[in-house]
């Protein structure tokens, strides 16, 4: 950060008087705060990193008080950074303003293979933090585990299930899989079945694996009661709303079985709780029956949850949730985004696979293509229905897909261009010019704003935080 950028950031703080997911404010008028470890950890553990600015007192309405000693505070900041594992190397900037000194420490994002970054004095579990809004929250044991699982390449989909055996699997389903697996593979077909079971992780020794149980057991929930789908229909737009007769749910079903059976049952649940309306196709002029949501998108979203959920011991007590609200469908699966991929990259880059064996088995069974086409398929299906683009959320160990019905409140449906729709969703969180430019993958900030943002501002789909000063360096762009 340059001194000019720090001055600009100080002005932004005075204007908005708040902290953010990437900004922490410390007073340091009488000395360096002794416990920066929580913020150092949380900023290091998020993709955007973060900035700590010293010299502003939040308790005095964000008054600019300055720091006690710009030289000593740099030393103290570095001392605390050296207590982190791995060590943090901050970029420190000092600036003078109105005869007072202010210091910023930019905390870079750690590579995912180095996370979680934690304070050595508390250890990995108690010393790891995550940024939630403008506060630093202790990581859960599962959040710490999820980084370790990626770093060490744990394969929870082939962990041993001691209670199950090869004989306990549905032999017809297993035979069908083996037949499809061998088809067109002469070398594999020449290997004895028992060796193929080991080779393809159907079993290990005398015990079978979790993926085998989930795909070939007559009743997987005998081993894992919560590896199922809980499906409900809510009579409103928020959980807790009740119907005209006091009912909490209009429909409520526990969906069990193998992955393929749960997929089909969940689709049936959505189908029976969707309305079908008759529309005039604008291309053909013919009348067509159309459901609230494209069933292709629903299928891909449910399948995505079943294939990519976390199957570790930390989440085996958590079912997938399928919730139909008055205005949307939400599908929540345990386990946040896996690996290096970010929310804004979904469907655009090839992701890491959390459950490669389970996914491969489903590919052989022709239930999934396993070509990372699920997210693009959902987006295209929603676009073809003239519906808003789906929202994808990663909320502390849960991955959520939200699909909205057509409605006046969904202004994004007025936009035909898919890139514009995604930009509107991206700006649900207020964004700076540079953030938008980086998101679009462009090199010119001016071009990005003039070409992509201002047309949406003029149409009212994106708003400016300071509309009276469109060229203000403090300007943020947001959608409602």
Secondary structure, 3 states (H helix, E strand, C coil): CCHHHHHHHHHHHHHHCCCECCEEEECCCCCCCCCCHHHHHHHHCCCCCEEEEECEEHHHCCEECCCCCHHHHHHHHHHHHCCEECCCCCEEEEEEECCEEEEEEEECCCCHHHCCCEECCCHHHHCEEEEECCEEEECCHHHHHHHHHHHCCCCHHHCEECCCCHHHECHHHHHHHHHHHHCCCHHHHCCCHHHHHHHCCCEECCEEEHHHHHHHECCHHHCCCCCCEEEEEECCCCCCCCCCCCCCEEEEEEECCCHHHHHHHHHHHHHHCCCEEEEECCCCCCEEEEECCCHHHHHHHHHHHHHHCCCCCCCCCCCEEEEECCCEEEEEEECCCCCCCCHHHCCCCCCCCCCHHHHHHHHHCCCCCCCCCHHHHHHHHHHHCCCCCCEEEECCCEEEEEEECCCCCCHHHHCCCHHHHHHHHHCCCCECHHHHHHHHCCCCHHHHHHHHHHHHHHCCCCEECCCCCCCCCCCCEECC
